[in-house]
């Protein structure tokens, strides 16, 4: 296996080459979407060129290009001390970046990474870029955007804490550094005592880890650095517990299109675990290829050399404001070929982005690696990511039952939708059976459906709207064979003979698995 440093070098070259090949817009930037994409690309290009990597551009040209884009990004900062958005940048740049509205989000991660970048390269920067970086740092520092007290222990506050540590160190503000150090200790106590209310938070978990990794690398006080390291180890152990060959198994409090129905944001996992090939298309590389922090080997091995079957039950605070109150309960079952996990309680997260359950398979470049169903919300923009309230689930090892009872007339008009990875699939009127990798799946629906095959996935949609139910069983080919089901046809015949029993009044389902276990779920309403 390659080393972490070798994998980072691969990633730096990949993103730097992509920057070289991306034409500049008339503004002198590569992108007019998220400003941070320009910042990340320029950082990778500068770092790769400064270390002498062979790129599409000659070294001096690559450094000049990176410096030019970075300078333009930095000058979009609001540098008016009288402004309500002093120290901040725009987020989406639109047609005219100079007129783009200022947003309070970009500074949170840019501050941490910009401070790290400045310290790492301060001896080889051009005077102009050094001046711009220094100015931006001073404006962020004076704005005090990071000074809000800890309240919810979320990813915003994590980045504020890291910013206090970084700015307190590089600007020699001992009081700010002490405040940041106290916040680190408080955060670590909160997480160890109660867990993360932002369970499985994608993509913002990476903001936690890279902000603190940047602080760990720059902070010089040994005691503070040790506390940051302890926090990073807690965070990465949480990640490792749900790690499955580049995928993040189990439920997520939030996700974005690159997270479901495929785990496409694999840069940090590739760097730290390295048990899958570097994807040709890397979503959200951010600073995965630049930060020096390496997870301890015991954490890496806990993910890569775990004993199967692996089961994890964990509970999380429903609210960071009341951590000792209501809890949410996560269940995960994993063998060598698949993982099945979910959160027993439904919650409406910000933007309704909770990804409650799925069957997860190893990351594959360019194709879906998750199987799940949702009854979409009445106004779902993305039907596979924005589910309605109508869902109750039960899990037992490799079997899941989900029941959907609409809670409103609008929801009752929605049809159940699902997604499957590419595989060998056989469908009958109310079930789909198949092989994905080294696992077999039996998926039973209460109502008839239509199945559509696409290059990167299979899509399922119920023909009828309203209440519905799904039973999913996943089993490795090896375990199926040990139970006498050595072929897909034998598996199909066996599961057809043991189809679940659904009932509409009250809504319920009962199922007997391949191994003879019985799972029953009755809807509470």
Secondary structure, 3 states (H helix, E strand, C coil): CCCHHHHHHHHHHHHHHHHHHCCCCCCCCCCCCEHHHHHHHHHHHHHHHHCCCCCCCCHHHHHHHHHHHHHHHHCCCCCCCCCCCCCCEECECCCCHHHCCEECCHHHHHHHHHHHHHHHHCCCCCHHHHHHHHHHHHHHHHHCHHHCCCCCCCHHHHHHHHHHHHHHHHCCCHHHHHHHHHHHHHHHHHHHHHCCCCCCCCCCHHHHHHHHHHHHHHCCCHHHHHHHHHHHHHHHHHHHHCEECCEECCCECCCCCCCCCCCCCCHHHHHHCCCCCCCCCCCCCCCCCCCCCCCCHHHHHHHHCCCCCEEEEEEEECCHHHCCCCEEEEEEEECCCCEEEEECCCCCCHHHCCECEEEECCCCCCCCCEEEEEEECCCCCCCCCCECCCCEEEEECCEEEEEECCCCHHHHCCEEEEEECCCEEEECCCEEEEEECCEEEEEEECCCEEEEEECCEEEEEEEEECCEEEEEEEEEHHHHHHCCCCCHHHHHHHHHHCCCEEEECCEEEEEECCCCCEEEEECCC
